Amino acid sequence: MVANQSPILEMRSARKAFGGVNALSGAELTLFPGEIHALLGENGAGKSTLLKALAGVHKLDSGSITLHGKPFQQGSTRLAREQGIAVIYQEPSLFPDLTLAENVFVGRQLQSGKTVNWKAMEDEANKLFQQLGVKLDSTSTARGLSIADQQIVEIAKALSTQATVIVMDEPTAALSSKEVDRLFQVARNLEAQNCAVVFVSHRLDEVFALCSRITVMRDGATVGSAPTSELNESKVIHLMVGREVSELYPKLEAKIGEVVLKVEGLGLAGQFTEISFEVRAGEIVGLAGLVGSGRSEVVRAIFGVDKFDAGSVTLNGKKLRPGNPSAQMLSGVALVPEDRRQQGLFMSSSINKNIAVTLLKKLSQLFIIRERSEAKLAAQWGERLSLKYETGYDPVDRLSGGNQQKVVLAKWLATEPKLLIVDEPTRGIDVGTKAEVHRLLSKKAQDGVAILIVSSELPEVMGMADRILVMREGRMVGQFDRSAATPEKIIAVATGASSL
């Protein structure tokens, strides 16, 4: 950002209500050319509503937005794009059977006379990819692209529309560390081209590594905005939650009991082999490793989603049948899956029904589901997890990503399992609620539940686990006690740089 430059965009006193809920109540945002600007806040703070106002999805009830010194025309996604605002969502929506060039120029094909100029589109798309500093072939189809490459195509699409404000909404949530590094370089390239980049993330280490300014929202209002150099993580967290979060990883003392889960020689062709470990009552065991190491595949096999073809899984001395999730649930196993939208929720069903779905027999009477019981159960867990919603009868797809994750956690915690498996339990959850989720997991361990946690965030694994198991390329390659684990040791074993 060049000193004394005029803002590209200014939002002032923005207000927006849905029914009786104030989503925005005095939001402010100022963006300058040539800056990467972090927008932070807990789930329900108003970030999504603010972004949708910029994207043209919502029209403010009051307040103003100016773009390049002129009033911003609200309430139309097409007009928002034409005015130079592009939003890159966490889950890109490309057409898989179209080429990358066709996806970049979808709905705006370049023409020579009355015919589409395919060559010009391919050449222009390749120029955009080069401008972003990435190697992608504009003539290849989008099918099979990684999430990271899909995001790059979306960014190229934004640049092709001459966008000057580019919003990245949780762009790193599903990326590996190498992909995150590349995305950061792309963002810096956009910054160098005098764009204003809005970076929305719950990962504060990324924010401080990438962004030059930070704006924080709470309860629909902007509560602070300052250069990153004037802030630290403690100050930002205090602004976000309105209180001090003194302990993000509250580890309660728990009595370690008998073996609950015993995995011996577990294997699945092409996924993992010779996996053996135990988890005891009251113990939290962390499963660490790089993306693609086989962690999620192992826990899916334990729960019965995938049928293992070698070895055995034993729960409290009783062998579990492979490939039978229903039997595993009846035995007391619960799995909070990695992909909440595809594997954890019925997106069009209500919040109440999603939370109650694992307890239908308990909540039914003469095969009739008691809605009052569903609502009561959902309300109890909604309060415990600080779930933000208007009514439990709303479909779960109206919730933010973090609140959707809380619904998945609620439905499995409500089963009171003997073994709780959590795969990326706090992905997309704000820092204040992370502490509460960790406290709930720690309390479950204190109550005697055996917990197996998979996480890509090393601080989470190290902060919560009594023991840490490390996987690499489908094999168990290391184990650390809590007191002996360091990030350097875990990464070294996970990458093969050293062995135990």
BELKA-V63205 format. One record per run of one state. SS is the DSSP state (H for helix, E for strand, L for the rest). FROM is the first residue (numbers start at 1). LEN is the number of residues. If there is no record, write none. Layout:
((SS:FROM:LEN) (SS:FROM:LEN))
This chain:
((L:1:6) (E:7:12) (L:19:2) (E:21:12) (L:33:2) (E:35:6) (L:41:6) (H:47:9) (L:56:6) (E:62:6) (L:68:2) (E:70:2) (L:72:5) (H:77:6) (L:83:2) (E:85:4) (L:89:10) (E:99:1) (H:100:5) (L:105:6) (E:111:2) (L:113:2) (E:115:2) (L:117:1) (H:118:14) (L:132:9) (E:141:1) (L:142:5) (H:147:14) (L:161:4) (E:165:5) (L:170:7) (H:177:16) (L:193:3) (E:196:5) (L:201:3) (H:204:7) (L:211:2) (E:213:6) (L:219:2) (E:221:7) (H:228:3) (L:231:2) (H:233:9) (L:242:17) (E:259:10) (L:269:3) (E:272:9) (L:281:3) (E:284:6) (L:290:5) (H:295:9) (L:304:6) (E:310:6) (L:316:2) (E:318:2) (L:320:5) (H:325:7) (L:332:1) (E:333:4) (L:337:3) (H:340:5) (L:345:5) (E:350:1) (H:351:13) (E:364:2) (L:366:2) (E:368:2) (L:370:1) (H:371:14) (L:385:10) (E:395:1) (H:396:3) (L:399:2) (H:401:13) (L:414:5) (E:419:5) (L:424:7) (H:431:16) (L:447:3) (E:450:5) (L:455:3) (H:458:7) (L:465:2) (E:467:6) (L:473:2) (E:475:7) (H:482:3) (L:485:2) (H:487:9) (L:496:5))
